[in-house]
């Protein structure tokens, strides 16, 4: 299995522990998991997103997730 997939599965709740400093499959899985569950049990790691320079995209992703949930 590709390392990127293993990293995404392993660290999707704790992406900061991965050591990755770029947007990756891990980032996508972490954000998608947090937005899909929309609960405090799976918090979105905003510090991780900020470190990657992606914190400004969060509102856009939340809007997109809400739109997709409405048509599902």
PyMOL Python script that loads the backbone (N, CA, C, O; Angstrom):
from pymol import cmd

cmd.read_pdbstr("""\
ATOM      1  N   UNK A   1       0.854  -1.167   0.000  1.00  0.00           N
ATOM      2  CA  UNK A   1       0.000   0.000   0.000  1.00  0.00           C
ATOM      3  C   UNK A   1       0.903   1.234   0.000  1.00  0.00           C
ATOM      4  O   UNK A   1       1.921   1.248   0.692  1.00  0.00           O
ATOM      5  N   UNK A   2       0.551   2.263  -0.759  1.00  0.00           N
ATOM      6  CA  UNK A   2       1.381   3.475  -0.810  1.00  0.00           C
ATOM      7  C   UNK A   2       1.492   4.150   0.557  1.00  0.00           C
ATOM      8  O   UNK A   2       0.542   4.160   1.339  1.00  0.00           O
ATOM      9  N   UNK A   3       2.656   4.706   0.825  1.00  0.00           N
ATOM     10  CA  UNK A   3       2.923   5.360   2.117  1.00  0.00           C
ATOM     11  C   UNK A   3       1.920   6.474   2.394  1.00  0.00           C
ATOM     12  O   UNK A   3       1.520   6.662   3.544  1.00  0.00           O
ATOM     13  N   UNK A   4       1.506   7.213   1.378  1.00  0.00           N
ATOM     14  CA  UNK A   4       0.557   8.318   1.580  1.00  0.00           C
ATOM     15  C   UNK A   4      -0.769   7.812   2.137  1.00  0.00           C
ATOM     16  O   UNK A   4      -1.391   8.483   2.960  1.00  0.00           O
ATOM     17  N   UNK A   5      -1.203   6.647   1.700  1.00  0.00           N
ATOM     18  CA  UNK A   5      -2.454   6.070   2.194  1.00  0.00           C
ATOM     19  C   UNK A   5      -2.278   5.609   3.640  1.00  0.00           C
ATOM     20  O   UNK A   5      -3.144   5.847   4.482  1.00  0.00           O
ATOM     21  N   UNK A   6      -1.168   4.954   3.921  1.00  0.00           N
ATOM     22  CA  UNK A   6      -0.895   4.491   5.280  1.00  0.00           C
ATOM     23  C   UNK A   6      -0.830   5.685   6.233  1.00  0.00           C
ATOM     24  O   UNK A   6      -1.379   5.624   7.333  1.00  0.00           O
ATOM     25  N   UNK A   7      -0.163   6.772   5.823  1.00  0.00           N
ATOM     26  CA  UNK A   7      -0.074   7.981   6.659  1.00  0.00           C
ATOM     27  C   UNK A   7      -1.457   8.574   6.906  1.00  0.00           C
ATOM     28  O   UNK A   7      -1.771   8.963   8.031  1.00  0.00           O
ATOM     29  N   UNK A   8      -2.277   8.646   5.878  1.00  0.00           N
ATOM     30  CA  UNK A   8      -3.614   9.222   6.020  1.00  0.00           C
ATOM     31  C   UNK A   8      -4.465   8.417   6.981  1.00  0.00           C
ATOM     32  O   UNK A   8      -5.189   8.986   7.797  1.00  0.00           O
ATOM     33  N   UNK A   9      -4.385   7.109   6.892  1.00  0.00           N
ATOM     34  CA  UNK A   9      -5.164   6.256   7.785  1.00  0.00           C
ATOM     35  C   UNK A   9      -4.623   6.339   9.214  1.00  0.00           C
ATOM     36  O   UNK A   9      -5.393   6.443  10.169  1.00  0.00           O
ATOM     37  N   UNK A  10      -3.334   6.294   9.350  1.00  0.00           N
ATOM     38  CA  UNK A  10      -2.707   6.278  10.674  1.00  0.00           C
ATOM     39  C   UNK A  10      -2.897   7.587  11.432  1.00  0.00           C
ATOM     40  O   UNK A  10      -3.190   7.575  12.628  1.00  0.00           O
ATOM     41  N   UNK A  11      -2.734   8.703  10.750  1.00  0.00           N
ATOM     42  CA  UNK A  11      -2.689   9.997  11.429  1.00  0.00           C
ATOM     43  C   UNK A  11      -3.902  10.890  11.196  1.00  0.00           C
ATOM     44  O   UNK A  11      -3.833  12.078  11.508  1.00  0.00           O
ATOM     45  N   UNK A  12      -5.000  10.381  10.667  1.00  0.00           N
ATOM     46  CA  UNK A  12      -6.111  11.275  10.322  1.00  0.00           C
ATOM     47  C   UNK A  12      -6.729  11.977  11.534  1.00  0.00           C
ATOM     48  O   UNK A  12      -7.342  13.032  11.368  1.00  0.00           O
ATOM     49  N   UNK A  13      -6.591  11.438  12.732  1.00  0.00           N
ATOM     50  CA  UNK A  13      -7.073  12.135  13.937  1.00  0.00           C
ATOM     51  C   UNK A  13      -5.998  13.027  14.546  1.00  0.00           C
ATOM     52  O   UNK A  13      -6.314  13.970  15.270  1.00  0.00           O
ATOM     53  N   UNK A  14      -4.752  12.743  14.264  1.00  0.00           N
ATOM     54  CA  UNK A  14      -3.635  13.494  14.844  1.00  0.00           C
ATOM     55  C   UNK A  14      -2.608  13.831  13.762  1.00  0.00           C
ATOM     56  O   UNK A  14      -1.480  13.341  13.816  1.00  0.00           O
ATOM     57  N   UNK A  15      -2.971  14.650  12.792  1.00  0.00           N
ATOM     58  CA  UNK A  15      -2.086  14.899  11.648  1.00  0.00           C
ATOM     59  C   UNK A  15      -0.760  15.547  12.027  1.00  0.00           C
ATOM     60  O   UNK A  15       0.238  15.356  11.333  1.00  0.00           O
ATOM     61  N   UNK A  16      -0.734  16.313  13.119  1.00  0.00           N
ATOM     62  CA  UNK A  16       0.492  16.973  13.523  1.00  0.00           C
ATOM     63  C   UNK A  16       1.579  15.968  13.910  1.00  0.00           C
ATOM     64  O   UNK A  16       2.766  16.289  13.856  1.00  0.00           O
ATOM     65  N   UNK A  17       1.184  14.770  14.296  1.00  0.00           N
ATOM     66  CA  UNK A  17       2.150  13.741  14.680  1.00  0.00           C
ATOM     67  C   UNK A  17       2.840  13.096  13.479  1.00  0.00           C
ATOM     68  O   UNK A  17       3.824  12.374  13.641  1.00  0.00           O
ATOM     69  N   UNK A  18       2.332  13.352  12.288  1.00  0.00           N
ATOM     70  CA  UNK A  18       2.890  12.727  11.094  1.00  0.00           C
ATOM     71  C   UNK A  18       4.228  13.324  10.693  1.00  0.00           C
ATOM     72  O   UNK A  18       5.060  12.641  10.095  1.00  0.00           O
ATOM     73  N   UNK A  19       4.440  14.584  11.014  1.00  0.00           N
ATOM     74  CA  UNK A  19       5.658  15.258  10.582  1.00  0.00           C
ATOM     75  C   UNK A  19       5.565  15.828   9.183  1.00  0.00           C
ATOM     76  O   UNK A  19       6.484  16.513   8.735  1.00  0.00           O
ATOM     77  N   UNK A  20       4.467  15.559   8.480  1.00  0.00           N
ATOM     78  CA  UNK A  20       4.295  16.098   7.127  1.00  0.00           C
ATOM     79  C   UNK A  20       4.031  17.597   7.206  1.00  0.00           C
ATOM     80  O   UNK A  20       3.252  18.055   8.042  1.00  0.00           O
ATOM     81  N   UNK A  21       4.677  18.349   6.339  1.00  0.00           N
ATOM     82  CA  UNK A  21       4.539  19.802   6.340  1.00  0.00           C
ATOM     83  C   UNK A  21       4.013  20.312   5.004  1.00  0.00           C
ATOM     84  O   UNK A  21       4.356  21.411   4.568  1.00  0.00           O
ATOM     85  N   UNK A  22       3.175  19.500   4.359  1.00  0.00           N
ATOM     86  CA  UNK A  22       2.578  19.909   3.090  1.00  0.00           C
ATOM     87  C   UNK A  22       1.170  19.336   3.004  1.00  0.00           C
ATOM     88  O   UNK A  22       0.832  18.369   3.687  1.00  0.00           O
ATOM     89  N   UNK A  23       0.373  19.939   2.167  1.00  0.00           N
ATOM     90  CA  UNK A  23      -0.973  19.431   1.921  1.00  0.00           C
ATOM     91  C   UNK A  23      -0.845  18.062   1.244  1.00  0.00           C
ATOM     92  O   UNK A  23      -0.117  17.907   0.263  1.00  0.00           O
ATOM     93  N   UNK A  24      -1.550  17.096   1.773  1.00  0.00           N
ATOM     94  CA  UNK A  24      -1.399  15.723   1.287  1.00  0.00           C
ATOM     95  C   UNK A  24      -2.712  14.974   1.434  1.00  0.00           C
ATOM     96  O   UNK A  24      -3.735  15.545   1.812  1.00  0.00           O
ATOM     97  N   UNK A  25      -2.663  13.687   1.127  1.00  0.00           N
ATOM     98  CA  UNK A  25      -3.834  12.833   1.341  1.00  0.00           C
ATOM     99  C   UNK A  25      -4.237  12.868   2.804  1.00  0.00           C
ATOM    100  O   UNK A  25      -5.427  12.834   3.118  1.00  0.00           O
ATOM    101  N   UNK A  26      -3.267  12.935   3.698  1.00  0.00           N
ATOM    102  CA  UNK A  26      -3.555  13.040   5.123  1.00  0.00           C
ATOM    103  C   UNK A  26      -4.394  14.281   5.417  1.00  0.00           C
ATOM    104  O   UNK A  26      -5.367  14.210   6.168  1.00  0.00           O
ATOM    105  N   UNK A  27      -4.028  15.397   4.839  1.00  0.00           N
ATOM    106  CA  UNK A  27      -4.775  16.636   5.045  1.00  0.00           C
ATOM    107  C   UNK A  27      -6.211  16.471   4.588  1.00  0.00           C
ATOM    108  O   UNK A  27      -7.143  16.846   5.300  1.00  0.00           O
ATOM    109  N   UNK A  28      -6.389  15.916   3.409  1.00  0.00           N
ATOM    110  CA  UNK A  28      -7.734  15.726   2.858  1.00  0.00           C
ATOM    111  C   UNK A  28      -8.573  14.806   3.737  1.00  0.00           C
ATOM    112  O   UNK A  28      -9.743  15.092   3.993  1.00  0.00           O
ATOM    113  N   UNK A  29      -7.992  13.711   4.198  1.00  0.00           N
ATOM    114  CA  UNK A  29      -8.735  12.765   5.029  1.00  0.00           C
ATOM    115  C   UNK A  29      -9.049  13.379   6.389  1.00  0.00           C
ATOM    116  O   UNK A  29     -10.151  13.203   6.909  1.00  0.00           O
ATOM    117  N   UNK A  30      -8.090  14.098   6.966  1.00  0.00           N
ATOM    118  CA  UNK A  30      -8.321  14.746   8.261  1.00  0.00           C
ATOM    119  C   UNK A  30      -9.470  15.739   8.174  1.00  0.00           C
ATOM    120  O   UNK A  30     -10.383  15.703   8.999  1.00  0.00           O
ATOM    121  N   UNK A  31      -9.436  16.622   7.187  1.00  0.00           N
ATOM    122  CA  UNK A  31     -10.480  17.635   7.038  1.00  0.00           C
ATOM    123  C   UNK A  31     -11.821  16.984   6.715  1.00  0.00           C
ATOM    124  O   UNK A  31     -12.841  17.340   7.305  1.00  0.00           O
ATOM    125  N   UNK A  32     -11.826  16.042   5.792  1.00  0.00           N
ATOM    126  CA  UNK A  32     -13.076  15.379   5.409  1.00  0.00           C
ATOM    127  C   UNK A  32     -13.687  14.641   6.601  1.00  0.00           C
ATOM    128  O   UNK A  32     -14.899  14.702   6.810  1.00  0.00           O
ATOM    129  N   UNK A  33     -12.878  13.960   7.367  1.00  0.00           N
ATOM    130  CA  UNK A  33     -13.372  13.231   8.530  1.00  0.00           C
ATOM    131  C   UNK A  33     -13.983  14.189   9.546  1.00  0.00           C
ATOM    132  O   UNK A  33     -15.071  13.935  10.063  1.00  0.00           O
ATOM    133  N   UNK A  34     -13.299  15.273   9.831  1.00  0.00           N
ATOM    134  CA  UNK A  34     -13.807  16.242  10.799  1.00  0.00           C
ATOM    135  C   UNK A  34     -15.095  16.900  10.307  1.00  0.00           C
ATOM    136  O   UNK A  34     -16.032  17.077  11.086  1.00  0.00           O
ATOM    137  N   UNK A  35     -15.153  17.262   9.032  1.00  0.00           N
ATOM    138  CA  UNK A  35     -16.354  17.910   8.502  1.00  0.00           C
ATOM    139  C   UNK A  35     -17.523  16.931   8.393  1.00  0.00           C
ATOM    140  O   UNK A  35     -18.670  17.302   8.639  1.00  0.00           O
ATOM    141  N   UNK A  36     -17.237  15.702   8.031  1.00  0.00           N
ATOM    142  CA  UNK A  36     -18.309  14.711   7.871  1.00  0.00           C
ATOM    143  C   UNK A  36     -18.926  14.316   9.205  1.00  0.00           C
ATOM    144  O   UNK A  36     -20.135  14.104   9.293  1.00  0.00           O
ATOM    145  N   UNK A  37     -18.106  14.218  10.235  1.00  0.00           N
ATOM    146  CA  UNK A  37     -18.636  13.826  11.538  1.00  0.00           C
ATOM    147  C   UNK A  37     -19.198  15.019  12.284  1.00  0.00           C
ATOM    148  O   UNK A  37     -20.126  14.880  13.081  1.00  0.00           O
ATOM    149  N   UNK A  38     -18.636  16.194  12.027  1.00  0.00           N
ATOM    150  CA  UNK A  38     -19.103  17.445  12.626  1.00  0.00           C
ATOM    151  C   UNK A  38     -19.382  17.287  14.119  1.00  0.00           C
ATOM    152  O   UNK A  38     -20.437  17.681  14.617  1.00  0.00           O
ATOM    153  N   UNK A  39     -18.419  16.707  14.813  1.00  0.00           N
ATOM    154  CA  UNK A  39     -18.601  16.494  16.249  1.00  0.00           C
ATOM    155  C   UNK A  39     -17.323  16.830  16.999  1.00  0.00           C
ATOM    156  O   UNK A  39     -16.250  16.957  16.408  1.00  0.00           O
ATOM    157  N   UNK A  40     -17.455  16.968  18.281  1.00  0.00           N
ATOM    158  CA  UNK A  40     -16.295  17.270  19.099  1.00  0.00           C
ATOM    159  C   UNK A  40     -15.402  16.049  19.306  1.00  0.00           C
ATOM    160  O   UNK A  40     -14.264  16.187  19.753  1.00  0.00           O
ATOM    161  N   UNK A  41     -15.902  14.868  18.988  1.00  0.00           N
ATOM    162  CA  UNK A  41     -15.076  13.676  19.146  1.00  0.00           C
ATOM    163  C   UNK A  41     -14.020  13.577  18.056  1.00  0.00           C
ATOM    164  O   UNK A  41     -13.019  12.882  18.226  1.00  0.00           O
ATOM    165  N   UNK A  42     -14.230  14.263  16.940  1.00  0.00           N
ATOM    166  CA  UNK A  42     -13.251  14.306  15.855  1.00  0.00           C
ATOM    167  C   UNK A  42     -12.978  15.775  15.549  1.00  0.00           C
ATOM    168  O   UNK A  42     -13.478  16.307  14.557  1.00  0.00           O
ATOM    169  N   UNK A  43     -12.187  16.430  16.396  1.00  0.00           N
ATOM    170  CA  UNK A  43     -11.949  17.858  16.183  1.00  0.00           C
ATOM    171  C   UNK A  43     -11.022  18.123  15.008  1.00  0.00           C
ATOM    172  O   UNK A  43     -10.103  17.352  14.731  1.00  0.00           O
ATOM    173  N   UNK A  44     -11.278  19.200  14.342  1.00  0.00           N
ATOM    174  CA  UNK A  44     -10.417  19.656  13.259  1.00  0.00           C
ATOM    175  C   UNK A  44      -9.205  20.329  13.873  1.00  0.00           C
ATOM    176  O   UNK A  44      -9.348  21.214  14.717  1.00  0.00           O
ATOM    177  N   UNK A  45      -8.038  19.928  13.469  1.00  0.00           N
ATOM    178  CA  UNK A  45      -6.807  20.493  14.007  1.00  0.00           C
ATOM    179  C   UNK A  45      -6.470  21.770  13.243  1.00  0.00           C
ATOM    180  O   UNK A  45      -5.786  21.737  12.221  1.00  0.00           O
ATOM    181  N   UNK A  46      -6.959  22.883  13.753  1.00  0.00           N
ATOM    182  CA  UNK A  46      -6.774  24.154  13.069  1.00  0.00           C
ATOM    183  C   UNK A  46      -5.323  24.619  13.087  1.00  0.00           C
ATOM    184  O   UNK A  46      -4.888  25.304  12.161  1.00  0.00           O
ATOM    185  N   UNK A  47      -4.569  24.262  14.114  1.00  0.00           N
ATOM    186  CA  UNK A  47      -3.147  24.617  14.151  1.00  0.00           C
ATOM    187  C   UNK A  47      -2.396  23.915  13.020  1.00  0.00           C
ATOM    188  O   UNK A  47      -1.511  24.504  12.399  1.00  0.00           O
ATOM    189  N   UNK A  48      -2.748  22.666  12.756  1.00  0.00           N
ATOM    190  CA  UNK A  48      -2.148  21.920  11.649  1.00  0.00           C
ATOM    191  C   UNK A  48      -2.442  22.612  10.324  1.00  0.00           C
ATOM    192  O   UNK A  48      -1.550  22.792   9.495  1.00  0.00           O
ATOM    193  N   UNK A  49      -3.704  22.998  10.131  1.00  0.00           N
ATOM    194  CA  UNK A  49      -4.070  23.696   8.891  1.00  0.00           C
ATOM    195  C   UNK A  49      -3.336  25.029   8.769  1.00  0.00           C
ATOM    196  O   UNK A  49      -2.895  25.400   7.681  1.00  0.00           O
ATOM    197  N   UNK A  50      -3.205  25.739   9.872  1.00  0.00           N
ATOM    198  CA  UNK A  50      -2.489  27.019   9.854  1.00  0.00           C
ATOM    199  C   UNK A  50      -1.025  26.810   9.483  1.00  0.00           C
ATOM    200  O   UNK A  50      -0.461  27.585   8.710  1.00  0.00           O
ATOM    201  N   UNK A  51      -0.412  25.767  10.030  1.00  0.00           N
ATOM    202  CA  UNK A  51       0.984  25.468   9.702  1.00  0.00           C
ATOM    203  C   UNK A  51       1.175  25.196   8.213  1.00  0.00           C
ATOM    204  O   UNK A  51       2.235  25.473   7.653  1.00  0.00           O
ATOM    205  N   UNK A  52       0.144  24.654   7.584  1.00  0.00           N
ATOM    206  CA  UNK A  52       0.215  24.365   6.147  1.00  0.00           C
ATOM    207  C   UNK A  52      -0.228  25.557   5.292  1.00  0.00           C
ATOM    208  O   UNK A  52      -0.170  25.499   4.063  1.00  0.00           O
ATOM    209  N   UNK A  53      -0.665  26.625   5.939  1.00  0.00           N
ATOM    210  CA  UNK A  53      -1.145  27.791   5.200  1.00  0.00           C
ATOM    211  C   UNK A  53      -2.537  27.604   4.629  1.00  0.00           C
ATOM    212  O   UNK A  53      -2.897  28.249   3.645  1.00  0.00           O
ATOM    213  N   UNK A  54      -3.324  26.723   5.239  1.00  0.00           N
ATOM    214  CA  UNK A  54      -4.645  26.379   4.710  1.00  0.00           C
ATOM    215  C   UNK A  54      -5.800  26.849   5.588  1.00  0.00           C
ATOM    216  O   UNK A  54      -6.960  26.613   5.250  1.00  0.00           O
ATOM    217  N   UNK A  55      -5.512  27.499   6.687  1.00  0.00           N
ATOM    218  CA  UNK A  55      -6.580  27.901   7.611  1.00  0.00           C
ATOM    219  C   UNK A  55      -7.618  28.786   6.929  1.00  0.00           C
ATOM    220  O   UNK A  55      -8.798  28.728   7.274  1.00  0.00           O
ATOM    221  N   UNK A  56      -7.208  29.586   5.989  1.00  0.00           N
ATOM    222  CA  UNK A  56      -8.125  30.472   5.274  1.00  0.00           C
ATOM    223  C   UNK A  56      -9.095  29.752   4.354  1.00  0.00           C
ATOM    224  O   UNK A  56     -10.049  30.359   3.868  1.00  0.00           O
ATOM    225  N   UNK A  57      -8.870  28.490   4.110  1.00  0.00           N
ATOM    226  CA  UNK A  57      -9.745  27.710   3.219  1.00  0.00           C
ATOM    227  C   UNK A  57     -10.864  27.008   3.966  1.00  0.00           C
ATOM    228  O   UNK A  57     -11.785  26.475   3.346  1.00  0.00           O
ATOM    229  N   UNK A  58     -10.795  27.001   5.303  1.00  0.00           N
ATOM    230  CA  UNK A  58     -11.735  26.220   6.105  1.00  0.00           C
ATOM    231  C   UNK A  58     -13.186  26.606   5.851  1.00  0.00           C
ATOM    232  O   UNK A  58     -14.025  25.722   5.676  1.00  0.00           O
ATOM    233  N   UNK A  59     -13.506  27.880   5.826  1.00  0.00           N
ATOM    234  CA  UNK A  59     -14.899  28.294   5.613  1.00  0.00           C
ATOM    235  C   UNK A  59     -15.424  27.803   4.264  1.00  0.00           C
ATOM    236  O   UNK A  59     -16.568  27.361   4.162  1.00  0.00           O
ATOM    237  N   UNK A  60     -14.600  27.881   3.249  1.00  0.00           N
ATOM    238  CA  UNK A  60     -14.981  27.379   1.920  1.00  0.00           C
ATOM    239  C   UNK A  60     -15.274  25.884   1.969  1.00  0.00           C
ATOM    240  O   UNK A  60     -16.256  25.422   1.388  1.00  0.00           O
ATOM    241  N   UNK A  61     -14.428  25.132   2.656  1.00  0.00           N
ATOM    242  CA  UNK A  61     -14.625  23.683   2.763  1.00  0.00           C
ATOM    243  C   UNK A  61     -15.881  23.359   3.561  1.00  0.00           C
ATOM    244  O   UNK A  61     -16.606  22.425   3.220  1.00  0.00           O
ATOM    245  N   UNK A  62     -16.144  24.116   4.611  1.00  0.00           N
ATOM    246  CA  UNK A  62     -17.358  23.897   5.405  1.00  0.00           C
ATOM    247  C   UNK A  62     -18.593  24.172   4.569  1.00  0.00           C
ATOM    248  O   UNK A  62     -19.560  23.412   4.632  1.00  0.00           O
ATOM    249  N   UNK A  63     -18.581  25.249   3.784  1.00  0.00           N
ATOM    250  CA  UNK A  63     -19.709  25.564   2.902  1.00  0.00           C
ATOM    251  C   UNK A  63     -19.926  24.460   1.879  1.00  0.00           C
ATOM    252  O   UNK A  63     -21.060  24.050   1.633  1.00  0.00           O
ATOM    253  N   UNK A  64     -18.842  23.979   1.284  1.00  0.00           N
ATOM    254  CA  UNK A  64     -18.948  22.919   0.289  1.00  0.00           C
ATOM    255  C   UNK A  64     -19.518  21.643   0.923  1.00  0.00           C
ATOM    256  O   UNK A  64     -20.384  20.988   0.342  1.00  0.00           O
ATOM    257  N   UNK A  65     -19.031  21.303   2.098  1.00  0.00           N
ATOM    258  CA  UNK A  65     -19.514  20.097   2.798  1.00  0.00           C
ATOM    259  C   UNK A  65     -21.000  20.231   3.101  1.00  0.00           C
ATOM    260  O   UNK A  65     -21.748  19.266   2.948  1.00  0.00           O
ATOM    261  N   UNK A  66     -21.439  21.415   3.530  1.00  0.00           N
ATOM    262  CA  UNK A  66     -22.853  21.626   3.838  1.00  0.00           C
ATOM    263  C   UNK A  66     -23.703  21.515   2.575  1.00  0.00           C
ATOM    264  O   UNK A  66     -24.786  20.930   2.606  1.00  0.00           O
ATOM    265  N   UNK A  67     -23.226  22.068   1.478  1.00  0.00           N
ATOM    266  CA  UNK A  67     -23.951  21.966   0.204  1.00  0.00           C
ATOM    267  C   UNK A  67     -24.083  20.514  -0.235  1.00  0.00           C
ATOM    268  O   UNK A  67     -25.154  20.082  -0.662  1.00  0.00           O
ATOM    269  N   UNK A  68     -23.007  19.775  -0.132  1.00  0.00           N
ATOM    270  CA  UNK A  68     -23.045  18.364  -0.552  1.00  0.00           C
ATOM    271  C   UNK A  68     -23.927  17.533   0.367  1.00  0.00           C
ATOM    272  O   UNK A  68     -24.612  16.619  -0.092  1.00  0.00           O
ATOM    273  N   UNK A  69     -23.919  17.837   1.645  1.00  0.00           N
ATOM    274  CA  UNK A  69     -24.769  17.106   2.586  1.00  0.00           C
ATOM    275  C   UNK A  69     -26.247  17.371   2.303  1.00  0.00           C
ATOM    276  O   UNK A  69     -27.092  16.498   2.500  1.00  0.00           O
ATOM    277  N   UNK A  70     -26.544  18.574   1.844  1.00  0.00           N
ATOM    278  CA  UNK A  70     -27.935  18.935   1.563  1.00  0.00           C
ATOM    279  C   UNK A  70     -28.502  18.188   0.365  1.00  0.00           C
ATOM    280  O   UNK A  70     -29.709  17.958   0.287  1.00  0.00           O
ATOM    281  N   UNK A  71     -27.632  17.808  -0.574  1.00  0.00           N
ATOM    282  CA  UNK A  71     -28.138  17.102  -1.768  1.00  0.00           C
ATOM    283  C   UNK A  71     -27.980  15.587  -1.658  1.00  0.00           C
ATOM    284  O   UNK A  71     -28.449  14.849  -2.523  1.00  0.00           O
ATOM    285  N   UNK A  72     -27.328  15.131  -0.610  1.00  0.00           N
ATOM    286  CA  UNK A  72     -27.114  13.685  -0.455  1.00  0.00           C
ATOM    287  C   UNK A  72     -28.331  12.991   0.112  1.00  0.00           C
ATOM    288  O   UNK A  72     -28.315  11.775   0.304  1.00  0.00           O
TER     289      UNK A  72
END
""", "prot")
cmd.dss("prot")
cmd.show_as("cartoon", "prot")
cmd.util.cbc("prot")
cmd.orient("prot")
